[in-house]
Each structure stands twice: as structure tokens, then as C-alpha cells.
Amino acid sequence: MPKLTTADMKLIDSLFGMYGGHVMDFSNSRFDSFFKRDVGIDIYDDAYTIHGRSKGKRLRAFLEVAQTAAIIRALHALWEYREAGRLSRGEPETVGSARARLSATIERLGGGPLPPAPETIPSGPAPTKPSRPADSVLFRLEAEFIALHTMDEAAQARGYAFERFLKSWFDVWGLDARGSFKLVGEQIDGSFIHRNSVYLMEARWRNSQADASSLRAFQEKVGDRLEGSRGLIVSYSGFTAEGLQAFTARRVIMMDGWDIVEALQRRISLDEIVAAKLRIAVEERRPFVHVRELFR
């Protein structure tokens, strides 16, 4: 059975940190949760204390004594976590041929290769920060959102009106929104572009809160796309507590009706809201944090 070589371990250390005792930006609790959820391993088991009790030393021990299948899962998950954080912060790659070298290591262990680098929008002029819409435009959007609550139409018609409102809202902040569209076997409520990433959007205007099955179904749609695709689910009534606890978000962030109200009333940039939600989702694994908490 192939094992990691000294050169492999040096590469892993340069990518994720290990010999210094830390592993990327993980706290102890998030390191524990990460391994349990994404690898299926209790990294705080005494079996992984042969070199010491720090996160880095536990990772080193795990890579030396764990089953090969678990090591492959861990390397895939660690790479995905690293890349999500690096790309969201706009940081350049600092390790030469990082993806190709780690992928070759994983394949030598018998695992599948790492996915290709995310597709990017064709190069052009550097994107500019969306300008703030005129107050008259924002006032009109706020009135449009309030009017949704007084509509007499059936729930389906109100849902379509909600989708149209979201498209208008994202457009005025310069996020190049697309309205709902159908593909073979699936309905997409819309999409938008945020800082060179394409987001699919799910719009829910319902009295019931979105549960874990709804979140997983939407994440599956997003996961069927190219790596680097993301998703935003906007649930007017919010999300069940059980759903948020049971759902493991990978490419999805969330927004509810109170977020919309807060953003409209305070005239907060949608570009900044999406960026803040994505960052806290990556750094703290919290895909749903209210706008009022992010912009105090």
C-alpha cells in the first residue's frame, strides 16, 4: 500500500501548515468539526497524539497512521477548504504547481485527482466597484418589496413577482442578474455575477421556512456546475433551526426576508453583503449570518 513520502509531507506542510503546530486558520473546535464532518474521523482521538497534541502534530500523525482512504478524503477536503478561502480573499497561489503536485500525490495513493481550477470570466478591464444607485431607484425598490406583501394573487404569482424584484435589486447594484430560466429537468430562479463568480439563485416566497432537504436540493444543483460556481438561496421566511444544524454548506450562502429589509432600509451595497456572507461562510462555516450582524 503506497504511503506518503518525506517529499509528500513537505508539500502538504507548505500547502496547509503542519510542522509549525497550526493548520491554516482552523481553531481547535473548527478543526475537530471539519474532520468529523468532511473526513469522518475524530482527529482528537488519542491515536493521533504520537507526536504531540497540537493541530499540526495531530495532522502529521493522522497522515502517518490512518487508513489510505481516509487520508485521500482529508487531502481533498483540506484542499477545497484552502482554495475557497484563498479565492474569496483574492490571494495568489504561493506554492508552485500546487494543484498538480498534490493531485499527483493523491492519485499515487489510489484516489481520484483534484478537480480542475475554477473557470474564470474572460480577462478584460479590472472590475470596478459597483456605484451606489440613486436614492430614487432604491426608494422604488423598497416600495416594490413592500408591495409584495399586499398582493392578492396566488402564491405562485407572488413567487414570480419576488423573483422579478430580486433581479431588479441585483441589477441596480451592478451584479448582472439573469431572470428565471429552465433547463432539461430543472428550474433555476435566477443567477448573478459577483466578483467574477457565477451564483445560481433560489427564491422562496413561502410561509414555511426552508429545511435541510430544500437546502441540500439547491446545493446539489450548484454542485452539478463547474467548480467555482456558487449559490445564494433567498428564503423570505428564513430557515428552520434543525435545517441549519443538519445542512453542511459547501458552495451556498443564505439570505432571508429580514436581510432584505435591513439592506433596503440602510442602503447597504449588495456587492458588500454577498462578499461578507461568503467570507464568514468560508472562515467560520456559517453560511447564514444576518445582515444586521455583518454590518453593525
Summary of the structure (lengths in Angstrom):
residues: 296
radius of gyration: 21.5
end to end distance: 53.8
largest distance: 68.6
contacts: 834
relative contact order: 0.09
helix: 50%
strand: 11%
